[in-house]
Amino acid sequence: MARVTRSSVLLKIQDILGLQAGSEQVPVIANNSIQPVIESGPRFTQVSVHNFNSATAAITVYTTPRDKDFYLTYADLSVTKDVVCDCVLSNLIITQGGTSRRLLNIDMQTVTAGSFGKSLSFSYPIKLDRNAVITLNGAFGAGTLTKTACIGGFILE
């Protein structure tokens, strides 16, 4: 049997078990019936979002949480346009360090139909600002344009 003697570990066990200080005794011996386990790594929630639109206005793909950190690991942007569409640029905008930045751009030519796409995967996740909006842009005045964005990442708990 192992005996727990470090006060920081005992306080953590007391907190996890919901024991009140002074009135309930914290178990100090780890035997077959009580096995304290403390998580050593961060907890996270995975996020995957897909959004599309064929309107000329910008759309919100995702809004990062206002009380937790969000890390972007993947982004994809694709557009399909007809020959009449006068859109020349579609982009995915993120906010990092208080500054809006174009993460992905697709340049197009007028009077040219087609489907275009770009994607990025980040070996080292990008931390975005809290309560920041990831926006998909692509304004046009004529024709048809369908724009699609996918993002992936995780929220630290």
N, C-alpha and C positions, 0 to 999 in steps of 0.2 A: 504494500500500500504506500502511496505517495502522500506526503504531508505538505500542504500549502502554507508557506510562511510569509511570503511577500505581501505587505499591506496593500499595494496597488492591485494585486490579483484578487485578494480577498474583497476589496471594495468593488471590483468589477463583478465578481460572483454575486455579491450582495445586491448590486444594482440589477443584474440580469434576472435573479430569482425574485426580485421585488421584496426583499426582506427589509424590515425597519430596523434602523440602527439602535442598539441597546436592548430591544425587546425580543428579537429573534436571533438565534445564533447562526453564524455562517458556518457551513460545513468546511472543515479544514483537512479532512482525510478523504482522499479519493480512493474509493474501493469499487467493488462491482456494482453497487447501487447508485453511486453518485460519481459522474464523470464530467467535470467542468470542461467545456470547450469554448475557446475564445477565438473568434474570427480574426485572422491576421491581415487579410487583404481587403481592399475597398469593395463595397457592394455597388452594383450598377444595374440599370434597366436598359435593355436594347431598344432602339427606336428605328423604325423603317417607315418612310412616308412616300407616297406616290400621289402626284396631283397633276391634272392637265386642264387645259382650257383652250377654247378657240375664239375667245373674245379679245379685243384689242387692249383691254386694261391689264395692269399688272395683277398677279394673284399671289396670295400667301401660300407658300408650300408648307411651312412649319414655323411655329413660334416657340423659342426655347423657354424652359421654365424660368420663373422669376426668382425662385428660391433655391435652385440647384444648378450645378455646372453641367453643361452639355458639350460633348466632344463629337465633332464631325469626323467620320471615317470614310465616307463614300458620297459621291455626288454624280448625277447623270443628268444631262440636258439633251433633249431631242426636239426637232421641229419638222413639220411637213407643211409645205406650201404649194399653192397652185401657181400657174404662170402669171396670173393677174395680180397676185399679192405683191404689195410694194414694201413689205418689211425687209430691212437690210441687216438688222441686228436683233438677236434674242440673247438674254443673259440671265444668269442665276446670281443673285446678290446676297451676300452674308454681311453680318456686322461683327467686327473683331476689334477689340481695343477702342471702342467708341467710333470707329470709322467704317462706313459702308464700303465694301470691296466687291468687285466683280470676280466671282469664283470661276465661272465658265462663260465663254462667249461663243456664239455661232454667228459668223458673218455670212450674209447671203447676198445674192445679186437680184435686182428686180428683173422682171420678165423671164424668170428662170424657175421652173417647177422642180421640186425634189424633196428628199428627206435627208436630214443632216443630224449628226449626233456627236456628243463628246462625253467622256466620263473620266473621273479621277478617283483613285483609291489612295488613302493616306496611310503610310506605314506608321507615322506618328500622328495620332489624332489632333485635329485643330480645335482648340477651346474657343467657343463662341461666347459672346456677351450674354448675360442673363436677360431674359425677356426681350430678346432680339428676334426680328422677323426675317426669315429666309424668303426672298421674293423672286418670282419668275416674271421677267419682262419680255416684251416683244410687241411693240405697237405697230399697227398698220392701218391704212385708210381704205384700201381696196383689196378684193380677193379673199382668199381663205388661208388661214394659218392655224395649225394646231400645234401647241407647244406643251411639252411634257417634262416634268422634273421628278427625280427620285433622289432622296437623301437617306443616308444611314448614319447611325452614331449611337452614342450611349449617354445616359444621365447617371452621374455619380450620386449615390444615395447618402 
